[in-house]
Amino acid sequence: ASSSSSSASSSSSSASSSSSSSSSSANSSSSGGGHSHDGGPRRPVRTLLIDNYDSYTYNLFQLLSQVNGVEPVVVPNDALGPRWADYARAAGAFDNVVLSPGPGSPEVAEDFGVCADALREYRGPLLGVCLGHQGLGLRHGGSVVHAPQVMHGRLSRIHHDDAGLFRGVPTAAEAVRYHSLIVDEESLAADGALRPTAYSDDGIVMGLEHRSLPHYGVQFHPESVGTLFGRRLLENFRDITLEVNGDAPPYGSGAPSRHVFPGVGKECEREAAAEAAAGGAPPAAPRSFDVVASYVGERVPHAAVEDIFGALYGREATSFWLDSSNLNQGNAGSGNPHGARWSYMGAPDGPEAFTYTYRGPGHGELTMRGDGTTQHLTCDVFEFMASRTDDVTLESVYAPGGAADVELAEDVLESAIPFVGGLVGYIGYEARHDVDILRSGRTQAAREEAYLNDPHVPDAFFLFADRLLAYDHQTERLAVLHLVPAEDAAARAAASAWVVATEARVTELIAAQEDLGDAEDLGALHNISFSPKAKREAYMEKIDRCHQHIYDGESYELCLTTQLTAELSAQAQPSAAQSLNFYRKLRHKNPAPYGAYLFHDPVGVLRGLCSGDGEDADALAICCSSPERFLRARNGVVESKPIKGTVRRNRADAEEDARLARELEACPKNRAENLMIVDLVRNDLGRVCDVGSVDVPRLMKVESYETVHQLVSTVTGRLREESSITDAVKACFPGGSMTGAPKVRTLDLIHELEDGVPRGVYSGTLGFVSVSGSSDLNIVIRTAVITPEKVTLGAGGAVTALSDRADEFEEMLLKAESVMNAVGASVIRDEEVEADADDDDDEKSMRFDLFQAASNSTSSAFSNY
C-alpha cells in the first residue's frame, strides 16, 4: 500500500489512500519469500513466538517465516503456566523470542502471561511488539499509561535513530498503530536500562532498546499490511540475532521439533480434533464421484430463474437457492467484480442425499434420504464438515446416455462451474464455541446454554445435494447436474433419466412462461413490525462501554449488534409460499451477489401439514441478501472479501454519487475499520496458508451496487498441502467483519455487551462446499429468518474510537431497514427516537471527548453488516 500524508493535527492517517495492491508494500509476500536486502540469513533463524491471544500474531508468523528461512513455533502465553522456567528448556532450542501484540495491559497477569517472566529471565535476543513493547518498558521501570489519542488502524510517520532495529529504514516511513496505551517516556530514567530509539510525529515513543541486553520493543505493528518497512525491521532483528549467537546456533545442529512444547502447536490441535471426531463423526472414508450433466438449450432468460425455482422446489420440505441476484453487470461492483456469477438450486431428494442438523455442543443428527434412517452424532459441525468433504474427489463427467460431454467436462473439472454437488447450508454464529483457537485461558468451553437453543432453528444445518441446477448469469446458460458414485453404471443410468426429465421440465416451463404469481401475497408476513432487543438508550450505553474497552486497550474494534424481532400471531403462521414471496421481494429490491433462500421444514409446520406436534421441530426459511464473501476456495486458493464502510448512493445525480464514493474512500473512520479487519483476515488465513502466499491484491476499493457504495478489500492465500477447506473455515470463523479485533478477547466482550443473546444464523456463514474441491461461503448479513412464531434479523456496526454513539444506533436501524423496507416491514422505535440527551450529560461528554476526533466527517458513512 502506498503511503498517504498525515494530518497536521495528529500526524497520522487511517490507512494508505492508495487502493493499489499490497504487493507494492514492503510487507508483501511477493517481495522476497525469505530473501532480504542482503541475500537472506546465513542460516535459518528459529523464533519462539509467544502469542498474547492477538489477531495479528500469524501475520508476524508469516513475515518471520519469510525473513528467518524457517517457521517460528507459536505458543500461547498461558500454554505451560506463568513461569519462564516452564518454557526455558524448550526455549533453548530457539535463536530468539518474539512477544506478540495483544489486548489488555502488561500490568495484568492474565493479559501478559509468561511474557513478564520471559522479560526477567531470558537473556537472548527478544523483540516485543505493541503489548510486548509496553511490557519491556514496564519491566525496566517505565509506566504504562493511556495514550493522548487512541490509535487503532491509523498510520503515523516513524522517526528513528537509523541503528539497530531501524538500520536502513527510511526516515519518516509510515507504520500502522493499534494501541491506546503507551510507555510514558518521562517515567524512563535518563541513565536507565532502556533508551528510546523511535518516535511518532506526535512525540510518542515508538521504539525501545535495552542498553546491555539484546532486548527491543516497537509500539507500532511491523506485520500490518500498511507498514511499509516491517520486513526490513524484522530482517534487522534476525541479523542482530545472528550477531549475538553467531553461526553456531545455541541449540546445536538439531532442529527443534514442532512438539518441543508437548501438547502445544498445530499438529497437536489436529491430533486432538481427529481424536474427538473419531468418537462422534461418521468415518471420513475416501469417496469418488462422477457427474451426469447437460445444458438446457442455448439460453435461459434471467427472469425465468425465479419461476423455475418455484415450480421445481417451492413445495419441497427442504430446498436451497444460492442466488447471485445481481443481474445487471453494472451492479456487480465497478471496483472489484465479486465473481459470484452462478446461482444454484435444488433439494436433497437424490439417492445420495442427506440432511444434517447440529445443536451444540455435540448434538448432531444425520438423516439419510434414501432409507430415512437417522444417526445421532456427537462431533461438532466442523468435524462433520471434514468427515464429508476431506478425501472426496470428482472423477468423470458424462452426458445423459453415457458419452462424455467435452464442453461440460471442461466446465466441471476445471471449476468453471464451481458447485457441481456437495454440502449446502449454514453455520450459525454460536458454533464459534466449538473453535478451540477462540478460547484463551480465561475462556472455558461453552455450556449448552451458550448456543442458540431455538426449537426451530439449529446452530448449523447442511444438506447433501446430489441433484441440482446451476445457472450462469453471464452466459444465461442452465446446467442440470447429478452426482453418482464413481464407476457405477446403474447409478449413471438412473441419473441420466433424471437429467433428461428435468431438462424437459425446465424447457416446458420456459416455453409456457409459467410464473409464480404475485410476490405481494405475504399473508402473515404482511406489514410486520420489528422491535430491537436493545432499545435506543440501552444500545448507546453499550457503545459507551465499547469505548471504555477500547480506551483501556481491551479491544481495537468491537462489532456490536442486536436482534430485531417481529412476533407473529399464533392464528396466522406464515406459509411456505409466503416465505418464498418474502424472499422474492427482498431479491428484487435489494439484489446481492451472495443472496440465498434456504427452506427446511421436514415435519411440515410451515407447509401446513401438521398441527400441535411441531413445537420442537425444525421449521425455518432463511431469506438472505448478503453482499459479503466470507471465504471462497478454488484450485487451492482461498479468498475473503471483508466489507467495512458503506454509503448510500445518489442514483439521481451522477456527480453527487461520485462524490459520495470518493468521500467513502477517504473517510478516516471507515479506512481504519477496514484496515483492522484486513489485518485480522490475513492473520486467520496465515494459520492455514503457505508461507508467503497471503496477499491483499485489492486494498480498500469502492464497489458500487444498486443502492450503496461499499469499501471492500480482497485477501487471498494458497492453502497448505495439509490444510483442507474445513481447516480454512474454522481458522476464519466467525468472519472478522462480524467480530472485531483482537478476536478472542473481543468475542468475550461482545458476549457480555449483547447480554448473552445468541445471534443465531446472523453473523455466521452460508453457502456450499463442492465435491470438486471448490467452495463459496458468505457472511450472513441483511438476512431475515422466518419461523412459525416470529421473524428475526440482526443488525449492528463496528464501534471504534472514532464512533459516535447516536450515529451508531441510527446506523444499526439503517441496516435493518435495508431488509425491512424491501418487504414493506417497519421498525418500532422506542418513543420514535428522542433527541439525543448527551448534551446534558456532562460526565459522559467529558469521559469520551477522546473519541470525538473525526467523527463529524463520518456520519454519512456506515459499516456494512
N, C-alpha and C positions, 0 to 999 in steps of 0.2 A: 504494500500500500504506500502510495507516495505521501509525502508529508503535507501538512497544511499549517499555516502560520497560526500562532497562538493569539488569543485576545489580549489586549493591553491590560485588562483588569486582573485576569487570573493567570496570564501567561500559559494558558493551556487551551486545548481544543478537545472536542469529544471523540474525534477519530479523524483519520485522513479524509479530506474532502474529495480525494480521487476515488473513482469507482473502478480502477484498474485491478487486474488480477493480482493476488498476493504473491504471484511468482516473482514480482519485482522486489518484494520485501527481502531484507537480509535474513529473515527467519524462514524464508520459503524452503520447502522440501526440495525444490528443484535447483537450489543454489549450491549443492555440493555433495550430498549423500555421504558425509563423514570426512570429506577432504576440506581443508581450511586454506586460509591465505598463505600458509607456509608449507602446504603439501600434506597436511594431516599429522596425526600423532606418530611419534617414533614407535610406539607400541600401544596396544589397546589400554585405555584407562577405565578402571572399573569403579563405578559410583554406587554408593548406598544412598538411595533417595528415600528420605523419611517423609511420609505423606501425612500432613495435618488435616486430612479429610477435606482437601480443597478440590475445586472443579477444574483446576488448571494443571494439576500435578502431571498428568500424562502428556501435556504439551511440553513440559520440561523433560519428561521421559523420552519423547520423540527427538527433541533437539539434542539432548545429551547423547543419545544413541548415535546420532549422526556425527557429532563432534568427537566423541570418545572412541568410535570404532567398535563399540560393544554396548549392548543394552545394560542400563542400570538395573539393580534389583530394588523394587519398590516395597516398602514395609510401612504399614500404618503406625502412627506414633504410640499406639497402645497395644501393639500386637503381642509384646512379651512383657509388658509392665512398664513402670515409670523409671526404672533404674538402668543406667547405661551399662552397668556390669552384666545385665542380662543379654545385651547385644554385643558386648565388647569382643568376645571371642570370635564371633562371626564377622564383626566389622573389620577384624584384622585381615580378612580376605579381600578388602577393597582399598583402592588408592585414595579415595576422598569421600566426603559426606556432603550431601545437599539437603537442607531443611526447606521443605516446600512452603508456599503460602498457605493460608487457611483462615477460617473465621475465628473471631474472638480476640483474646489478648494473651501474650506470653506470660502475663501475671497469673493466669488461671490454669491450674494444673491440668484440668480436663481438656483444655484447648491445645496445650503445648506438649503434653505427654512427655515422652522420653527426651524430647529436644532440649529441655532445660538442663538435664543431666549430661547430655552429649556436649553441650557448650562448656560445662565444667570439666569433663573428664577427657574428651577426645582432643589430642594434640596435633593430629594431622590436618591436611587441607580441608577446610569447611567453608561452605557458602550458604548463607541464609537469605531466602527470598521473601520479601514483604513481612509476614509474621516471623519468619526466621531471622530477618534483619532486625526487627524490633526486639526479638529475644536476645540477639547478640548485644544490642545496646543495653538492655536490662541487666544482662549478666555482668557487665563491666561498669556498673554504677549509674547508668543512664536512667532517665524516666521515660515511660511511655505515656503519652498524653493525647488528647483529641487534637486532630489537625485543625488549622484555622478554617479549612474548607474540605468537605468530603470530596474525594476524587475517585470516582468509580467509572471505569471505561473512558477516562479522559487522557488526552495526550499532553505532555509537557516537554519542553526542551531541557536537556540534562547537561549541566556544565561540570567539568571534572578536571582531574589533575594529569590526565594522559599518562598514567602509570598504573602498574599492577593490573587490576581487572579492566581498566579503561585504556590500556595501551593500544594506540592505533584507532580508537573510537573517535569519529569526528566530533568536534566540539559543538555543543548546542544541538546535537542529534535528538530526535524525538523518541520518547518511550511512553508506554501505556501505564497508567497508575490505577490501582484498585485498593484504596485504603482510606480509612477515616481516622486511624491512629498513626502517630509518628514517634520517633525518638527525639526528645527535646534536646536540641544542641546545647542549650545553656546548662543542662544537667551533666554534661560530659566535662570532666576535668581537663584543663588545657594540657596537663602533662600526664593524663591518664593513659589507660591501655589502648584506647581507640582514638583514631583520628578520622575526621570526615574526609571523604575523597570526592564527593559529588553533591551537587545541589540542583534543585529545580529553579526556574526563573522566580518563583515566589519565595525562595530562600529556605526551602525545606531540605533537610539532609536526605540525600538520595543514595549515598554510599558510605560505608564504614570499612575500616581496615584495622586489624589488630597490629600493634607496633612490633610484637615479637613472635606471635603465632601466625600461621597461615590461615587466619580466620577472616572472612569477608562477609559483607552484607549489602544488599541493594533493596531499596524500598519499592522500586518500580518492578514491573513484570517483564523480564527479558524474553520470556517464552510467548508473549502475546503476538498475534499476527500483525499488530500495529506498531510493535517496537522494531525500529529499523536496524538496530545493532546488537540484538540479543545473541545471535550466533557468535559474533566476534567476541562478546564478553565471555561466553562460555568456553570458547577456544582459549582465551587468556587464562581462565581458571584451570583448564586442562593443562596448559603449558606450565603454569605455576606449580601444579601438582607434580608434573614430571621433574621440574627443577628441585622440588623438595625430596621426592622419592627416588629420583634417578632412573636409569634404565632398568634396574633390577626392582621388580615390584615387591612390596612389603610382604606379600603372601607367597613368594617363591614362584616357581614355574607353573604350578597348577592353577587352573581357572576355578573360581568359586562356583559351586553348583547353585541352580535356582532354588534348591532345597537347603541352602545354607541356613535358613531360618525354618526349622521344622514346622509344618502346618501353615506356612505363610507363602503366598505367591499365586501366580496364575494357575500353575499346574495343580496345586493343592485345591484351588477353587473348582477346577474342572473335575478332579477326582471326587470331591465331596458331592458335586452335582450329579455325577454319574452314579455314585453310590445311592444317593437319595432317589434318583429316577428309577434305579433298578428295583426298588421296593414298591413303586407305585405307578409307573408308566408302562404302557404296553411295550414289548421289546422292539427296538429300532432295527429290525431285520432289513437288509438291503432289498429294495424293490425297484423294478424297472417297468416302465410303461411305454406303450405305443399310443399314437393318436390317429383316430379316423376323423377326417375333416374335409369340409368342402366350403367354397364360397357360394353365397346366394346370388346368382345372376351377376350383373355387371355393376349395379349401383342400387343402393338403398337410401332414399332421402332421409335427411336428419329428422324431419317431422314424424317419420314412421316409427322411430325407435321407441318412443314412449308408448305408442299403441301396441307395438309388438310385445313389450314387457307386460302390459296389462292383459293382453289376450292370452299369452302363454303362461304367465307366472302370477298374475294378480290375485288368483284364488288359491294359490298353494299355501300349505301350512307353514312352510319355511321357504323364503326366496331372497335373492340378493340382486341388486343393481348397483354396480360400481360405475358411477356416472360422471364422465367428463363433460359437463353440460355447457362448457364454453364453446358454443357452436360457431361463433364469429371469431375468426383468427385474430382480428384486431383487439379482442378482449383477452387474448392469451398471454398478454404481458409483453409490452414492447421492449422492456429492458432485458428480459431473460425468459424466453418462452418456456413454459412449465413442462412441456414434453408429455403431458398426460393426454394423449390424443385418442386413447382407446377407452371404450366403455364395455362392461361385461355384465351379463345377466344369466340367471339360471336358478335351479333349485336342486336340493340334494335328493334326486329321485333316480339316480343310476344304480347299477349293481354294486359299485364300489363305494357308494356314498355313505356318510355318517354325519351325525351332529354331536358336538361336544359342548357341554356346559361346565363352567367352573365357578365354584363359590369357595372363596378362601376362608381359612387356609387348608389346602389339601383335600378339597371335596370336588371331585370331578365325575361326570357321567358321560360315557361314550355309548351312543345308541346307533347301532348298525341299521341301515335302511333295509338291507336285504332280508334279514330274518327278524328284525325288530328287537333283538336282544340288547340289553343294557348292561354295561360293565362299569363298576364303581372303581375309580382311580384315586390314589392318594398323593399323586405327584402334583406339582404346581403347573400353571399354564405354560410356562416357558419350557419345562421339561417335557410336557406333552407336545409342544410345537417341535422340539428337537426330535422326538421319537417318530414324528410323522413327516419330517422334511429332510433330516440327515440321511445320507446314503440312499437317496431316491434319484433315479436317473430317467431321462427320456431317451428312447432308442430310435424309433422309426415313425414316419408319418405315412398314412395311407389315405387314398381317396375311397369313397364308397365303392365296393366291388373288389377291392384288394390291391389295385395298382398304386404305385407311389405317385403323388402329385408333386411335380418338381417345384412349382411356384410355392405351394403351401409348405412343402418340406423345408424350403429355404426360410420362409417367413417364421415357421415354428421353431426349427432347430437353431436358427441364428437370432432368436429372441426378437424378431421384428414384430411378432405377436407376443407381448410379454407374458400374458397369462393364458395358458392352454389347459388349465385344470389344476386343482390342488386345494389348499386351505383358503377359505374366505371367512372373515369375521372380525371381531374386535377384542382388544384387551383394555379393560377399564382401568381407570387411574389407580384404584386401590390395589391392583396387582403389584404395585411398587413395593408392597410389604414382602413380596417374595423375592426381591432382588437383594442378594447379600451385600453387594458393594454399596448399597444405600443405607447401611447400618454402621454406625460408629459404636464405640464402647458404651456410649450413653444411650444408644437406641437398641432396645431389645426386640426380639422377634414379635411381630404383631399378634395380638389375640384375635379371636373370631369377631369381636365387636368392632374391630378397626376396618373391616371390609364393608361392602355395600349393604348386605343383608336386606335386599329388596326381593320379595317373593316372586316378582315378575321379571326381574332384570338380573341376570347372572353377572358376576365380576368379569367374566370373559366368556365369549362364545365363538365357536368355529364350526363350520360345516366343510365337508369334503365334496367339492364339485367335480364330478367326473363327466358331467354333461354341461355345456354352456354355449352361449352365443358371444362373439367378440366383434364389436363394431369399431371401425376405423373412421373417426370423424374427418380425417384429412382426405382419404380417398373415397369415402362413403361406401365402403365395402363391408359386408357382414359375413363372418366365418361361423360355421357350425362345427363344434368340436366335441369329441367323445374320447375319453381316456379308456384304455383297456390294458390288462396285464400283458406284458411283452410276450410275443410269440404265442399268443393264444388265438388260434384261428377261429374257434367257435365264438369267442367274445368279439372278435373283429367283425364277424358276420352279423351278429346282433347289433353291434354299434353302427354298422353300415346302414342297416334298416332304419335305425332311429335317425341318423343323419339325413337320409333321403326323405323320410316322413316330415322331419322338422323343416327342411329346406322347402318342401312343397307347401307346408302350412304357412310359412313366412311369405312365400310367393303369393299365396291366396290372399293373405291379409293385406299385402301391398296393393294387389290388383283391385280388391274390394274397397279399398280406402276406409276400412273399419277404423273407428276411433273410440276412445274411452268415454266420450261424452263430456259433459260439463264438469270441469275441475272445481267449480264453485260449490258443489254439493259437499260441504264439510260436516253437516249434521251436528253431532255432539261437539265437534271441534270448531264450530262457527262462533265468531265473536268472543272467544275465550279471553280471560284476563289473567295476567301473571302477577304474582306478588313476590318480590325479592325476599329471601330468607333474612338477609341483613338490611335493615332499614337505613335510611339516609344517615342519621346521626351515628348509629352503630357502625356503619361502614366507614365513615370518616374517622371515627375513633380508632378503628383498626388500622387505617392509614397512618395515623399518628403513631401507633405502636410500631408499624413498619419503619417509620422514620427513626424511631428511637433505636431499633435493632440495627439499622444502617449506621447511625451515628456512633453506636458502641462497637462497630466492627463485626457484628454477628452475621451480616449478610451484605452483599453488594446490591442485590436486586431481589425483591420478593414479588412473585406473581400472585396477587391477591384476587380471589374470585368469590362468587356467591351463587347459590342456586335460586332460580326463579321458577315458581310452581303455579300451574293453573289446575285447580281442583275441578274434577268433573262430577256431574250428577250421577248417582248410582242408578237412576232411572233412564239414563241416556248415555250408555257406554259407547265409545267410538267403535265403528266397524272397520273391517279390513279395507273396504273401498274408501271410506272416509280418510283413513290413514294414508292411503296412496294418493288421494286427491290433495291432502295436506302437502305431501312431498312434491307433487306436480306443480302446485302453486309456488312452492319455495324455489324449485329449479328454474321456473320461468322468470321470477322476479329477482332472484339472487344466484345467477349461474356461477358455478365454481368448477375448477379443474379436478378437485378431489371429492366431489359430491358422492353421496351414497344413500340408497334406501335398503335397509335390512329389516326383514319381517320374520318373526319367529313366534308362532302360535300353535304349538303341537297339539294341545288339548282342544283348541277351538274357542277360547274365551272371546277373542276379538272377531272371530268369524261366526259367532252366534250359534255354535254347535254344542255348547254345554251351559248349564245353569246351576250355580250353587257349588259345584265341585272344582272350580277353577281358581279358588282363592290363593292357592300356593303354586300355581302353575306358571311356567314361563309364558309371557304374553307381552310382546313389545314390538314397536315399529320405530326404527331409528331413521330420522329424516335429517340428513347431513348436507351442508353446503360449504364444506371446508375449502379454503384457498391454500392450505399449507401442507407441504410434503414433510412427513416425519422421516421416512427412510425408504429409499429405493435401492435395490441391488440388481445388477445386471452384469453378467460376464465377470464376476468377481469384484466389480467396482461398486461401492456404496455411495449414496448421495443424500444429503439432507438440505432442506431449504428453509431455514428459520426466518420467520417474519417478525420484525419489530419496527413498527411505525406505519401508520395508515392515515390518510386524509381523504375526506370526501372529494369527489370530482365535481367540476362545474361543466357539464356537457353542453350547456347553452352558450358558453363563452370560451372559445379555444385559447385565447390569450390568458385569461384568468386561470384556466385549467392548467396551462403550462407553468404559470407562476406558482400554483399550489404544489405542483410536482417538485419544482426547484426548492421551494420552502421546506418541503418534507425532507429532501435530500440533505439540506444544510442544517436542519434542526439539531442543536446540541443534545437535547434530551433523547431524541429518537436514535441518534447515532451512537450515543453511549449505551443505550439499551441493546441495540443491535450488536455492537462490538462485544459486549459481555456475553451474549448468547452464542455468538460465533466462536469465541474462545472456548466456551463450555462444550459446544458440539465438537470442536476439534479435539478436545480432551477425551470426550466419550468415544469418538471413533479411534483415537490414538490407542485405546486399550486393545483393539481387535484388528487394527490395520498394520500393514507392513511399515517398517521404519522408513521415513522419508516420503511416504505416499500421501499423507494427509495434506490437502491443499485447499485454498479458497479461490477458485477461479473467478468468482464474482463477489465482490465485497460491497454491500450496501448500494444496490442498484434499485432504481424505481421501476416497478412493474405496474402497468395500468390495466385496470379491469373495468367492468361495466359501470360500477358506481364509485370505485375508490382507486387511489394510487397507494401502492404499498412499498415499503423499504425492505428488500429481500436480499439475503446473501445465500451463496451456494457453497457447501462444504463437501468435499469428496475424499475418498481414500480407497485403497485396494486392500481387501480382506487378506489377512494372513492365511497361509495354506491350511492351517489347523483350525481356523475360525469359520463358523457357519453363519447363515443368516440369522438364526436364533441368537447366537452369541452377540451379533451386532445389535439386534433389537433389545436384548437385555442390557447391553452396555449403555445404550442411549435412553432407556425408558425411565421415567416419563420424559417426553420431549422437553428440552431445556427451556423453550419459549413458554412452557406452562409451569415452570418451577421457579426459575431464578437461579442465582448462584451465590456462594457455593451450594451445590445441590443437596448434599446430605444434611447439613445444618438447616438450610432454608426449608427443606421439606418438613422438618420437625417444627420450625417456627410457623409455617403455613398451617399445619395441622392444628396447632393451638389457636392461631388467629381466626381460623374458619370454624372454631368451636367443635372440631372433630366431625363436622358434617361431611359425609362422603361426596365426592364429585361424580362417582359412577362412570358412565360411558364417557362423559365430557372430560376432556384433558387426556384421554387415553389415545389409542390409535386404532384405525380401521382400514382394512384393505385385504391384499391377497399375498400368498406365498405359493408360487407355481412349482410344479414338479420339474419344470425346465431349469430351475435354479434362479429365476427372477422373482422379485417381489416389489410391491409398491404399497406403502402404508401412509395414511395421512395423520395429521393431528386433528382430533375430534373437537372442532370448534364450530360456532354458528350451527348448532345442532339441537333439534328437539327430539326428546324420547317420549313416545306415546305408550301409555299402559292403560289398563281398564279404568283406573281411578283418577289419573292425572296426566298432565303433560309437563315435563321439566326441561329446562335448558340452563346452561351455565354461562356466565359472563364475568369478566374481570379486567384486570390491567396490571401491567408491570409497575410496581412502585419503586422509584429510585430517589436519590437525594434531591432531584430536581422536580419531583412530582408535587402537584398542588392537590390538596385533599378534596376540595369541591369539584375540581375538574375530573379527578379520578372517579368520583361517583357518577358524574354525568357520562363519562366515557364508558363505564360499565353498562349503564342503561342504553347508551347508543348502540353498543354491540349487540345487546339483547334485542333491541328493536330492529336490527337488520334481519332477524328471523321473524319477529312478530309482525312487522309491517308487511312482509311478503304474503302472510296468510290472513291479514285483517285482524290480528290479535292486538292486545294493548297491555300496558303495564300499569299496575295500581301504584301510584306514587304516594308515599305517606304524606298526607296533607298537601299533596300536589307541589312538592318541593318548595319548602320555605326558603326565604332568603338566608344565605349563609350567615351564621351568627358569630363567625370567627372574629370579626372586627371588635366585638365586645369582650372577647376572651383574651385579656392581656397576657395571661400566663402562657397560653398556647402560642400566641403570636411571638412572644419573646423566646419560647422554647424552640421554635422551629424557624427562626429568622435565617438560620444557616442554609435552609433548603430552598429559599425563595429565588436565588440567583437563576436567571434564565427561564424561570417558569412562565413569565408573561409571554415569552415568544413561542411557547409550545402549546397554547391552549387549543389551537385548531387541529392539532395532530393527535392521533391516539394509536396505541399499540394494538396489533391485530390478533385478538382472540377473545 
